[in-house]
Amino acid sequence: MGTLTGIANGRAVNEDRALATPFLRCLIRLVRAQDTHGAWESKCDADLLAAFILTKEQRRKIPIIGDPDPDVLWRLQTFYTCVGLAIEERAGLVASPLMSISHEGFGRVLLTTGRLVVLSKTLRDVHRFGFETLGKLAEVGTKMVDDAIAVIDVYPNVARA
Amino acid sequence: MGTLTGIANGRAVNEDRALATPFLRCLIRLVRAQDTHGAWESKCDADLLAAFILTKEQRRKIPIIGDPDPDVLWRLQTFYTCVGLAIEERAGLVASPLMSISHEGFGRVLLTTGRLVVLSKTLRDVHRFGFETLGKLAEVGTKMVDDAIAVIDVYPNVARA
């Protein structure tokens, strides 16, 4: 029992740490900003992002035939918009996302600032978009932002063109 | 009568000149490549591109409410794919188009080579996509290609990054 409580506590500490990262702060703000009717007001931050989290078992159970769920597409759009916003927070340059996804769940996303492509990613199995833990979500998002900032540092004049 | 024939002849000469431009040659190849069942085999080049041509009166008559026609979306996609191919022909760099259009007919198209944005355009009233004459179609397409090549010349290393 003591060990189980210990694991649960450890998970809670990791969750809190993830929720405190600039990337997840930004994502939480972005999600709350879309809560027009206050339906999610009573939700804590972890619950608000719960739909972004999928265990391996949950992922496997989602069929990848048929059109991706509109909620998944919304989460995908929100995630990449958040990457763009986090880039803007750090570099002071607007990074606009452009996403194109076929009804089969394949697609591509581009983030550009000025004439510079700061992120280009092929998307697959969009139906199963999600992360194993909040920590993983924060890590992947933060890495994308870091990589984009590194590209801007290499080509600062193109990013401002 | 003589003058009318003269005007008709003049138009035919202009059409032939337009059809001989590298941009329209490329567009014709692209359209013919999609003619899987040979349905358009007997069509001459001008007829093949006829759907790209809209007079001002025809444009005005097309309502801009409701979802854009799938045929219009196909023409739009074909046009920008052609811009990308024509860039590739001249610069030797693959220019991949990414397009996102809302069901209301607004959207954005990006053409990138490497890390460089060579074309970025906001699309409006997609329902009415078309050009007044073949000459105009050739002119607009060629200008987009020229502008993209000019951008590549300014940032050659970013286009190859």
HADDOCK unambig.tbl for C-alpha pairs under 7 A between the chains (distance, minus, plus):
assign (segid A and resid 98 and name CA) (segid B and resid 100 and name CA) 6.86 0.50 0.50
assign (segid A and resid 99 and name CA) (segid B and resid 100 and name CA) 6.54 0.50 0.50
assign (segid A and resid 100 and name CA) (segid B and resid 98 and name CA) 6.88 0.50 0.50
assign (segid A and resid 100 and name CA) (segid B and resid 99 and name CA) 6.54 0.50 0.50
assign (segid A and resid 100 and name CA) (segid B and resid 100 and name CA) 5.71 0.50 0.50
assign (segid A and resid 115 and name CA) (segid B and resid 116 and name CA) 5.80 0.50 0.50
assign (segid A and resid 115 and name CA) (segid B and resid 117 and name CA) 4.75 0.50 0.50
assign (segid A and resid 116 and name CA) (segid B and resid 115 and name CA) 5.81 0.50 0.50
assign (segid A and resid 116 and name CA) (segid B and resid 116 and name CA) 5.23 0.50 0.50
assign (segid A and resid 116 and name CA) (segid B and resid 117 and name CA) 5.93 0.50 0.50
assign (segid A and resid 117 and name CA) (segid B and resid 115 and name CA) 4.76 0.50 0.50
assign (segid A and resid 117 and name CA) (segid B and resid 116 and name CA) 5.94 0.50 0.50
assign (segid A and resid 117 and name CA) (segid B and resid 117 and name CA) 6.48 0.50 0.50
